[in-house]
Amino acid sequence: MRANTNILPLERAFQWSTTQPNRVYMTQPMGEGIVKEYTWSQTIDEAKRIAAYIKSFNFEPGSNIAILSKNCAHFIMTDLAIWMAGHTSVAIYPTLNAETVNYILTHCEAKLLFVGKLDTWQDMKPGVPEGLPMVSYPSSPPNDYPTWDTIIAETNPIEENPKRDANETAIIVYTSGSTGTPKGVVHSFHNLAVAALGIEEIFQLAKTDRQLSYLPLAHVFERAVVEIGSLYNSTQLFFAESLDTFIRDLQRARPTLFHSVPRLWLKFQLGVFKKMPAKKLDRLLKIPVLNNIIKKKVLKGLGLDACRLAISGSAPIPPDLINWYRKLGLELLEAYGMSENFAYSHANLPGKTRIGYVGNTLPGVEHKISDEGEILVKSPADMTGYYKMPEISQASFTKDGFLKTGDRGEIDTQGRLRITGRVKELFKTSKGKYVAPAPIENLINADPHIEQSCVAGSGYPACYALVMLSDQWRGRVQESDIKQQLTETLTQLFYQVNQEVEPHEKLQFMVIVQDEWQIENGFLTPTMKIKRNILEDTYAPKLDSWYSSKEKIIWES
């Protein structure tokens, strides 16, 4: 791996503010059609003023400063300010409940909290420990805390360009909680440098690249590729204003680099189908004269006509969806990483992909499969440990230094990794057979009528699947002819899935649920993974009656 990892994020930021002070770094929607641009000079100036404000508290060096906000330019400037002031940044997902917010702020002993753009602040606010000082971003809900703009206006910037040691803690990332209580993953400045420089090397990032930041910056992938990547390569960042303006935000940014999760890639596809039915689009794409015109029109409508690098991560993506985007000329690449290695693990490269695989190891990364089938990864960006959890930290690595990912997988002859499920997701039926749910869910989720599924059945004679329909169909099930049509379609899917799995993995029935699984109602993690324990517990009271039914497709009442 090339890279002088002694060049740390702050040093790169100071470099850009000196060599290209007037170049626009961040573009931030402010509401009501107003858009504000921040040059590198403005970014560093405001960060230095906030750093001076933080230093006025005289916190012990290396104290934890928390950020609770959706993505925005002020989030990036706050990280820079926290590092300049000699402290550690702790970002909190903006969709958590008060209990989890309280746990994180208490566990990390946060000394100060920056409150930004939030949809449910009144629900989260009770979780903030009494007496914790807070600062309000311009986009935050109404409050009486000291405001960012007032601090900027009244505080002189620090004069020096502070340096941090590579081994100092830069950030603590709390996991999304899909496997229980969130754990604080500790990353040093060295880790941030390794990831940024390695990603720069394989994807050839440049100043001319543009990115739209909308997935939570509290998550490592957004932090690594968008924030730290932009600090190292001076790529221009655009921020999304809201879900309602998302396509407009995309069209403003026209990103050259764009990453998302499978659920959103699917929503983009369904949005296209609402304007042009799938069969019509497929027919037009087969006409040589129209092919390129249609491709450009669809991608331009999505704001992805300038995209040279498109990535999907966080969960498996159906092969049919990857192929659909490829027909449009967008080579969708899968990548794989964890909070524990700062998302620096595996990725497919353009022209070298194998659908269903998350790619080869990134520079400096090693991998292998344990005797139990678990994926083991050794990354130069591996965490220094879990915050205040030394025993769990030690148990997370093998004796020879490989991270136990908790994922099951296999490696092909070209070194590409395929993930086949989670080790802890394996469950045993009453017949004593173990079942890995993820591969079965991948088969179900490949159907365009379905957005999410959860396969379970521990202690029962056979598996079953909970299924949430996609937006396009969920709102139409009250129409009797549509419901009948869906029942027939899903019955065909049921038999198709059972033909492709092992005998002990066959589904006894599929349940079409009424609930919409969302982050806000606790069914999904902030990174849109299903929370299996929540789903299984929610529907458990109905299981016996469903198993006694002879129906293959059951509509939850």
C-alpha positions as CSV (number, residue, x, y, z in Angstrom):
1,M,0.0,0.0,0.0
2,R,1.4,3.4,-1.0
3,A,0.6,6.2,1.5
4,N,2.3,8.3,4.0
5,T,-0.2,7.7,6.8
6,N,1.7,10.3,8.8
7,I,-0.3,12.9,6.9
8,L,-3.4,13.1,9.1
9,P,-6.9,14.6,8.4
10,L,-6.2,17.9,10.0
11,E,-3.0,18.4,8.1
12,R,-4.7,17.8,4.8
13,A,-7.5,20.2,5.7
14,F,-4.9,22.9,6.6
15,Q,-3.1,22.2,3.3
16,W,-6.2,22.9,1.2
17,S,-7.1,26.0,3.1
18,T,-3.5,27.3,2.2
19,T,-3.2,26.1,-1.4
20,Q,-6.8,26.6,-2.6
21,P,-8.5,28.8,0.0
22,N,-11.2,30.1,-2.4
23,R,-12.2,26.7,-3.8
24,V,-15.7,25.6,-2.8
25,Y,-15.6,22.6,-0.5
26,M,-19.1,22.1,0.8
27,T,-22.6,23.1,-0.5
28,Q,-25.3,23.2,2.1
29,P,-29.1,23.7,1.5
30,M,-30.5,26.0,4.1
31,G,-34.2,25.6,3.3
32,E,-36.6,27.7,1.3
33,G,-34.4,27.3,-1.8
34,I,-31.4,28.9,-0.1
35,V,-28.0,27.2,-0.7
36,K,-24.8,28.2,1.1
37,E,-21.3,27.4,-0.1
38,Y,-18.3,27.0,2.1
39,T,-14.8,27.5,0.7
40,W,-11.8,25.8,2.3
41,S,-10.8,29.1,3.9
42,Q,-14.3,29.6,5.4
43,T,-14.4,26.0,6.6
44,I,-11.1,26.2,8.5
45,D,-11.9,29.7,9.8
46,E,-15.3,28.6,11.3
47,A,-13.7,25.3,12.6
48,K,-11.0,27.3,14.3
49,R,-13.5,29.6,16.0
50,I,-15.5,26.6,17.3
51,A,-12.2,25.1,18.4
52,A,-11.5,28.2,20.5
53,Y,-15.0,28.0,22.0
54,I,-14.4,24.3,23.0
55,K,-11.0,25.1,24.5
56,S,-12.6,27.8,26.7
57,F,-14.3,25.0,28.7
58,N,-10.8,23.7,29.7
59,F,-11.8,20.1,29.3
60,E,-9.2,17.4,30.0
61,P,-7.2,16.7,26.8
62,G,-8.8,13.8,24.8
63,S,-12.3,14.4,26.2
64,N,-15.3,13.1,24.2
65,I,-17.4,15.7,22.4
66,A,-20.7,14.5,20.9
67,I,-22.6,15.4,17.7
68,L,-26.3,14.7,17.3
69,S,-27.3,15.8,13.8
70,K,-28.2,14.8,10.4
71,N,-25.5,15.3,7.8
72,C,-24.6,18.9,7.1
73,A,-21.5,21.1,6.6
74,H,-21.5,22.0,10.3
75,F,-21.0,18.3,11.2
76,I,-17.8,18.3,9.2
77,M,-16.6,21.6,10.7
78,T,-17.4,20.3,14.2
79,D,-15.2,17.3,13.7
80,L,-12.4,19.5,12.6
81,A,-12.9,21.8,15.5
82,I,-13.0,18.9,18.0
83,W,-9.7,17.6,16.7
84,M,-8.2,21.1,16.6
85,A,-9.1,21.5,20.3
86,G,-7.4,18.3,21.2
87,H,-10.5,16.1,21.8
88,T,-12.4,13.1,20.4
89,S,-15.5,13.2,18.3
90,V,-18.5,10.9,19.1
91,A,-21.3,11.0,16.5
92,I,-24.8,9.8,17.4
93,Y,-27.3,8.5,14.9
94,P,-30.1,11.1,14.4
95,T,-32.8,8.4,14.5
96,L,-32.2,6.9,18.0
97,N,-34.6,7.0,20.9
98,A,-34.0,8.9,24.1
99,E,-32.9,5.7,26.0
100,T,-30.1,4.9,23.5
101,V,-29.1,8.6,23.3
102,N,-28.7,8.7,27.1
103,Y,-26.8,5.4,27.1
104,I,-24.2,6.7,24.6
105,L,-23.8,10.2,26.1
106,T,-23.4,8.6,29.6
107,H,-21.2,5.8,28.5
108,C,-18.7,8.0,26.6
109,E,-18.9,10.7,29.3
110,A,-19.5,13.4,26.8
111,K,-18.5,16.9,27.9
112,L,-20.4,18.9,25.3
113,L,-23.1,18.1,22.7
114,F,-23.6,19.8,19.3
115,V,-27.3,19.6,18.3
116,G,-28.2,19.9,14.6
117,K,-30.9,19.1,12.1
118,L,-33.2,16.5,13.7
119,D,-36.8,15.3,12.9
120,T,-37.6,13.9,16.4
121,W,-35.5,16.1,18.8
122,Q,-38.4,16.4,21.3
123,D,-38.4,12.6,21.6
124,M,-34.6,12.4,21.9
125,K,-34.1,15.4,24.2
126,P,-35.1,13.6,27.4
127,G,-32.1,11.3,26.9
128,V,-29.6,14.2,27.2
129,P,-28.0,14.1,30.7
130,E,-29.0,17.0,32.9
131,G,-26.4,19.8,32.9
132,L,-24.6,18.8,29.7
133,P,-23.7,22.0,27.8
134,M,-25.1,22.1,24.2
135,V,-24.5,24.1,21.0
136,S,-27.1,24.7,18.4
137,Y,-26.5,24.4,14.6
138,P,-28.3,26.9,12.3
139,S,-30.5,24.0,11.1
140,S,-31.4,22.6,14.6
141,P,-34.9,22.6,16.0
142,P,-35.9,25.7,18.1
143,N,-33.9,25.8,21.4
144,D,-32.2,28.3,23.7
145,Y,-28.6,26.9,23.5
146,P,-25.7,29.0,22.4
147,T,-25.9,29.1,18.6
148,W,-23.1,28.3,16.1
149,D,-23.5,31.7,14.3
150,T,-23.3,33.6,17.5
151,I,-20.1,31.7,18.6
152,I,-18.6,32.3,15.2
153,A,-19.3,36.1,15.4
154,E,-18.1,36.5,18.9
155,T,-15.1,34.2,19.1
156,N,-11.6,34.7,17.7
157,P,-10.1,31.7,15.9
158,I,-7.2,29.8,17.3
159,E,-4.0,31.0,15.7
160,E,-2.1,27.8,15.3
161,N,-2.6,24.8,13.0
162,P,-2.7,22.1,15.7
163,K,-1.2,18.6,15.0
164,R,-2.5,15.4,16.5
165,D,-0.5,12.2,17.0
166,A,-1.4,9.3,14.7
167,N,-2.1,7.1,17.7
168,E,-4.4,9.5,19.4
169,T,-8.1,8.6,19.4
170,A,-9.9,10.6,16.6
171,I,-13.5,9.2,16.8
172,I,-15.6,6.7,18.7
173,V,-18.3,5.2,16.5
174,Y,-21.2,3.5,18.3
175,T,-22.5,0.5,16.5
176,S,-26.1,0.6,15.2
177,G,-27.3,-1.9,17.8
178,S,-28.5,-4.7,15.5
179,T,-27.0,-7.2,18.0
180,G,-27.9,-5.5,21.2
181,T,-26.5,-2.5,23.2
182,P,-24.4,-0.3,21.0
183,K,-20.6,-0.6,21.5
184,G,-18.2,2.3,21.1
185,V,-15.7,1.5,18.4
186,V,-12.4,3.4,18.9
187,H,-10.5,4.6,15.9
188,S,-7.2,6.5,15.9
189,F,-6.1,9.2,13.4
190,H,-3.8,6.5,11.9
191,N,-6.9,4.4,11.0
192,L,-8.6,7.3,9.3
193,A,-5.5,8.0,7.3
194,V,-5.1,4.3,6.2
195,A,-8.7,4.1,5.0
196,A,-8.7,7.4,3.2
197,L,-5.4,6.8,1.4
198,G,-6.2,3.2,0.5
199,I,-9.6,4.1,-0.9
200,E,-8.0,7.0,-2.8
201,E,-5.5,4.5,-4.3
202,I,-7.9,1.9,-5.6
203,F,-10.7,4.2,-6.8
204,Q,-8.4,7.1,-8.1
205,L,-10.3,9.8,-6.2
206,A,-9.5,13.4,-7.4
207,K,-10.4,17.0,-6.7
208,T,-12.8,17.0,-9.7
209,D,-15.0,14.4,-8.0
210,R,-18.3,15.3,-6.3
211,Q,-20.2,13.5,-3.6
212,L,-23.7,13.8,-2.0
213,S,-23.7,13.2,1.7
214,Y,-27.0,11.8,3.0
215,L,-26.4,8.4,4.7
216,P,-25.7,9.0,8.4
217,L,-22.2,10.5,9.1
218,A,-22.5,8.6,12.4
219,H,-21.8,5.4,10.3
220,V,-18.3,4.5,9.4
221,F,-18.8,4.2,5.6
222,E,-20.1,7.7,5.2
223,R,-17.4,8.9,7.6
224,A,-14.6,7.1,5.7
225,V,-15.5,7.7,2.1
226,V,-17.4,11.0,2.3
227,E,-15.9,13.0,5.2
228,I,-12.3,11.7,5.5
229,G,-12.1,10.9,1.8
230,S,-13.0,14.5,1.0
231,L,-10.5,15.9,3.5
232,Y,-7.8,13.9,1.8
233,N,-8.7,14.5,-1.8
234,S,-10.6,17.8,-1.7
235,T,-13.6,16.3,-3.4
236,Q,-16.6,18.6,-3.3
237,L,-19.3,17.7,-0.9
238,F,-23.1,18.4,-1.3
239,F,-25.6,17.7,1.4
240,A,-29.2,16.6,1.0
241,E,-31.9,18.8,2.5
242,S,-34.7,16.3,3.0
243,L,-36.3,13.2,1.7
244,D,-38.8,15.3,-0.3
245,T,-36.0,17.2,-2.0
246,F,-33.6,14.2,-2.4
247,I,-33.8,13.9,-6.2
248,R,-33.4,17.6,-6.6
249,D,-30.4,17.5,-4.2
250,L,-28.9,14.7,-6.4
251,Q,-29.5,16.6,-9.5
252,R,-27.8,19.7,-8.0
253,A,-24.7,17.6,-7.0
254,R,-24.5,15.4,-10.1
255,P,-22.1,13.2,-8.0
256,T,-19.3,11.4,-9.7
257,L,-19.0,9.1,-6.7
258,F,-22.3,7.8,-5.2
259,H,-22.9,5.1,-2.7
260,S,-26.1,3.8,-1.2
261,V,-27.8,0.9,0.5
262,P,-29.8,-1.8,-1.4
263,R,-33.1,-0.5,-0.1
264,L,-32.5,2.9,-1.6
265,W,-31.2,1.5,-4.9
266,L,-34.5,-0.4,-5.1
267,K,-36.5,2.8,-4.4
268,F,-34.7,4.6,-7.2
269,Q,-35.6,1.8,-9.6
270,L,-39.3,1.9,-8.5
271,G,-39.3,5.6,-8.9
272,V,-38.2,5.1,-12.5
273,F,-40.9,2.5,-13.0
274,K,-43.6,4.9,-11.8
275,K,-42.7,7.2,-14.7
276,M,-42.0,4.4,-17.2
277,P,-43.3,0.9,-16.7
278,A,-40.5,-1.8,-16.5
279,K,-41.7,-3.6,-19.7
280,K,-41.8,-0.4,-21.7
281,L,-38.3,0.6,-20.5
282,D,-36.9,-2.8,-21.2
283,R,-38.4,-2.7,-24.7
284,L,-37.0,0.8,-25.5
285,L,-33.5,-0.2,-24.2
286,K,-33.4,-3.0,-26.8
287,I,-33.9,-0.5,-29.7
288,P,-30.3,0.4,-30.9
289,V,-31.3,3.9,-32.0
290,L,-32.9,4.8,-28.7
291,N,-30.7,2.8,-26.3
292,N,-28.2,5.5,-25.4
293,I,-30.8,8.2,-25.4
294,I,-33.0,6.3,-22.9
295,K,-30.0,5.4,-20.6
296,K,-28.9,9.1,-20.4
297,K,-32.5,10.3,-19.8
298,V,-33.1,7.8,-16.9
299,L,-29.7,8.5,-15.2
300,K,-30.1,12.3,-15.7
301,G,-33.5,12.1,-14.0
302,L,-31.9,10.4,-11.1
303,G,-29.0,12.9,-11.0
304,L,-26.5,10.1,-11.7
305,D,-25.6,10.9,-15.3
306,A,-22.1,12.0,-14.2
307,C,-21.6,9.1,-11.8
308,R,-18.4,7.2,-12.6
309,L,-18.3,5.1,-9.4
310,A,-21.5,3.6,-7.8
311,I,-21.3,1.5,-4.7
312,S,-23.8,-0.5,-2.7
313,G,-23.1,-1.7,0.8
314,S,-24.5,-2.5,4.3
315,A,-26.6,-5.5,3.1
316,P,-26.9,-7.9,0.2
317,I,-28.3,-6.5,-3.0
318,P,-30.3,-8.7,-5.4
319,P,-28.4,-9.7,-8.6
320,D,-31.3,-8.6,-10.8
321,L,-31.1,-5.1,-9.4
322,I,-27.4,-4.9,-10.2
323,N,-28.0,-6.1,-13.7
324,W,-30.8,-3.5,-14.2
325,Y,-28.4,-0.7,-13.4
326,R,-25.8,-2.2,-15.6
327,K,-28.3,-2.0,-18.5
328,L,-28.4,1.7,-17.8
329,G,-24.6,1.9,-18.0
330,L,-24.1,2.2,-14.3
331,E,-21.8,-0.5,-13.0
332,L,-23.0,-1.0,-9.4
333,L,-20.2,-2.3,-7.2
334,E,-20.6,-4.0,-3.9
335,A,-18.3,-3.3,-1.0
336,Y,-17.9,-4.6,2.5
337,G,-16.6,-3.2,5.7
338,M,-17.4,-2.9,9.4
339,S,-17.5,-0.3,12.1
340,E,-14.6,-2.2,13.6
341,N,-12.3,-1.7,10.6
342,F,-13.5,1.7,9.6
343,A,-15.2,0.2,6.5
344,Y,-11.7,-0.6,5.2
345,S,-12.0,-4.3,4.1
346,H,-13.3,-5.4,0.7
347,A,-14.6,-3.9,-2.5
348,N,-15.3,-4.8,-6.1
349,L,-13.4,-2.8,-8.7
350,P,-14.8,-1.7,-12.1
351,G,-14.5,-4.4,-14.7
352,K,-13.5,-7.0,-12.1
353,T,-16.8,-7.7,-10.4
354,R,-18.5,-11.0,-9.7
355,I,-22.2,-10.5,-8.8
356,G,-23.0,-11.8,-5.4
357,Y,-19.5,-11.2,-4.1
358,V,-18.3,-8.1,-2.2
359,G,-14.9,-8.1,-3.9
360,N,-11.2,-8.5,-3.1
361,T,-9.4,-7.2,-0.1
362,L,-8.3,-3.6,-0.1
363,P,-4.6,-2.7,0.0
364,G,-3.0,-4.1,3.2
365,V,-6.0,-6.2,4.2
366,E,-5.8,-10.0,4.8
367,H,-8.7,-12.4,5.0
368,K,-9.5,-16.1,5.6
369,I,-12.3,-18.3,6.6
370,S,-12.3,-20.1,10.0
371,D,-13.0,-23.8,10.4
372,E,-16.5,-22.7,11.6
373,G,-17.0,-20.8,8.3
374,E,-16.6,-17.3,9.9
375,I,-14.9,-14.5,7.9
376,L,-11.8,-13.3,9.6
377,V,-10.2,-10.0,8.5
378,K,-7.0,-8.3,9.4
379,S,-7.1,-4.6,8.3
380,P,-4.5,-1.9,8.9
381,A,-7.6,0.2,9.9
382,D,-8.7,-2.2,12.7
383,M,-10.1,-0.5,15.8
384,T,-8.0,-0.1,18.8
385,G,-10.8,-1.7,20.8
386,Y,-14.3,-1.1,22.2
387,Y,-14.6,1.9,24.5
388,K,-14.5,0.7,28.2
389,M,-14.9,-2.9,27.1
390,P,-11.4,-4.6,27.3
391,E,-12.6,-8.1,27.6
392,I,-15.0,-7.9,24.7
393,S,-12.3,-6.1,22.7
394,Q,-9.8,-8.9,23.3
395,A,-12.4,-11.6,22.4
396,S,-13.1,-9.9,19.1
397,F,-9.8,-10.9,17.7
398,T,-8.1,-14.2,17.1
399,K,-4.7,-14.9,18.6
400,D,-3.0,-14.0,15.3
401,G,-4.7,-10.7,15.1
402,F,-7.7,-11.3,12.8
403,L,-11.0,-9.6,13.5
404,K,-13.9,-12.0,14.1
405,T,-16.5,-10.4,11.8
406,G,-19.4,-12.5,12.9
407,D,-20.2,-13.0,9.2
408,R,-20.2,-16.4,7.4
409,G,-18.6,-16.5,3.9
410,E,-16.5,-18.1,1.3
411,I,-13.6,-17.0,-0.9
412,D,-13.3,-17.9,-4.6
413,T,-10.2,-18.8,-6.6
414,Q,-9.6,-15.1,-7.4
415,G,-9.7,-14.1,-3.8
416,R,-13.2,-12.5,-4.0
417,L,-15.4,-12.8,-0.9
418,R,-19.0,-13.9,-0.7
419,I,-21.0,-13.3,2.4
420,T,-23.5,-16.1,3.2
421,G,-25.0,-14.8,6.4
422,R,-24.3,-14.1,10.1
423,V,-22.8,-16.6,12.4
424,K,-25.3,-15.7,15.2
425,E,-28.2,-15.7,12.8
426,L,-28.1,-19.4,12.3
427,F,-31.1,-21.1,14.0
428,K,-32.1,-24.7,14.5
429,T,-35.6,-26.1,13.6
430,S,-37.3,-28.6,15.9
431,K,-36.0,-31.2,13.5
432,G,-32.4,-30.4,14.6
433,K,-31.4,-28.8,11.3
434,Y,-29.5,-25.5,11.2
435,V,-30.7,-22.8,8.8
436,A,-28.9,-19.6,7.6
437,P,-31.6,-17.1,6.8
438,A,-29.7,-14.5,4.8
439,P,-29.4,-16.6,1.5
440,I,-33.1,-17.4,1.6
441,E,-33.9,-13.7,2.2
442,N,-31.8,-12.7,-0.8
443,L,-33.9,-15.0,-3.0
444,I,-37.1,-13.4,-1.7
445,N,-35.8,-9.8,-1.8
446,A,-34.9,-10.3,-5.5
447,D,-38.6,-10.0,-6.4
448,P,-39.6,-6.4,-7.2
449,H,-42.8,-6.7,-5.3
450,I,-40.8,-7.1,-2.0
451,E,-38.8,-4.6,-0.1
452,Q,-37.6,-6.5,2.9
453,S,-38.0,-10.0,4.4
454,C,-37.0,-11.9,7.5
455,V,-36.7,-15.7,7.6
456,A,-37.1,-17.4,11.0
457,G,-38.4,-20.5,12.6
458,S,-36.2,-21.5,15.5
459,G,-37.8,-24.4,17.4
460,Y,-40.5,-24.9,14.8
461,P,-40.6,-27.8,12.3
462,A,-40.0,-25.6,9.2
463,C,-39.0,-22.0,8.3
464,Y,-41.3,-19.2,7.6
465,A,-40.8,-15.7,6.0
466,L,-42.1,-12.3,7.1
467,V,-42.4,-10.1,4.1
468,M,-42.8,-6.4,3.7
469,L,-44.1,-5.3,0.3
470,S,-42.4,-2.5,-1.6
471,D,-44.0,1.0,-1.5
472,Q,-45.6,0.6,-4.9
473,W,-47.7,-2.4,-3.8
474,R,-48.1,-1.9,-0.1
475,G,-50.5,1.0,-0.7
476,R,-52.7,-1.0,-3.1
477,V,-53.4,-4.2,-1.2
478,Q,-56.9,-2.9,-0.3
479,E,-57.8,-3.3,-3.9
480,S,-59.3,-6.8,-4.2
481,D,-58.0,-7.5,-7.7
482,I,-54.5,-6.3,-6.7
483,K,-54.5,-8.4,-3.6
484,Q,-55.5,-11.5,-5.6
485,Q,-52.8,-10.7,-8.2
486,L,-50.2,-10.4,-5.5
487,T,-51.3,-13.6,-3.9
488,E,-50.8,-15.5,-7.1
489,T,-47.4,-13.8,-7.8
490,L,-46.2,-14.4,-4.3
491,T,-47.3,-18.0,-4.4
492,Q,-45.2,-18.5,-7.5
493,L,-42.3,-16.9,-5.6
494,F,-42.9,-19.2,-2.6
495,Y,-42.5,-22.3,-4.8
496,Q,-39.6,-20.9,-6.7
497,V,-37.7,-20.2,-3.5
498,N,-38.4,-23.6,-2.1
499,Q,-37.0,-25.2,-5.3
500,E,-33.7,-23.3,-4.8
501,V,-33.0,-24.1,-1.2
502,E,-32.0,-27.3,0.7
503,P,-34.9,-29.6,1.8
504,H,-34.5,-28.5,5.5
505,E,-34.6,-24.8,4.5
506,K,-37.9,-24.9,2.7
507,L,-40.5,-22.4,3.8
508,Q,-43.8,-23.5,5.2
509,F,-45.5,-20.2,4.6
510,M,-44.9,-16.5,3.8
511,V,-46.6,-13.8,5.8
512,I,-47.3,-10.4,4.2
513,V,-47.1,-8.0,7.1
514,Q,-49.1,-4.8,7.5
515,D,-46.3,-2.8,9.3
516,E,-43.9,-0.7,7.4
517,W,-40.5,-1.6,8.8
518,Q,-38.7,1.7,9.5
519,I,-35.8,3.0,11.5
520,E,-38.2,5.2,13.4
521,N,-40.4,2.3,14.7
522,G,-37.4,0.2,15.7
523,F,-37.7,-2.5,13.0
524,L,-34.5,-1.3,11.2
525,T,-31.1,-0.2,12.3
526,P,-29.9,3.3,11.3
527,T,-28.2,1.6,8.4
528,M,-31.4,-0.1,7.3
529,K,-30.6,-3.6,8.4
530,I,-33.5,-5.6,9.9
531,K,-33.5,-6.1,13.6
532,R,-34.3,-9.8,13.7
533,N,-35.0,-10.0,17.4
534,I,-37.5,-7.2,17.2
535,L,-39.3,-8.6,14.2
536,E,-39.5,-12.1,15.6
537,D,-40.7,-10.9,19.0
538,T,-43.3,-8.6,17.4
539,Y,-45.0,-11.4,15.4
540,A,-44.3,-14.3,17.8
541,P,-47.9,-14.3,19.3
542,K,-49.3,-15.2,15.9
543,L,-46.9,-17.9,15.0
544,D,-48.9,-20.9,16.3
545,S,-52.0,-19.9,14.4
546,W,-49.9,-19.3,11.2
547,Y,-48.3,-22.7,11.5
548,S,-51.6,-24.4,12.0
549,S,-52.9,-22.7,8.8
550,K,-52.7,-24.6,5.5
551,E,-52.1,-21.4,3.6
552,K,-48.8,-20.8,1.8
553,I,-49.4,-17.0,1.6
554,I,-50.8,-15.5,4.7
555,W,-52.0,-11.8,4.9
556,E,-51.4,-10.5,8.4
557,S,-54.7,-9.4,9.8
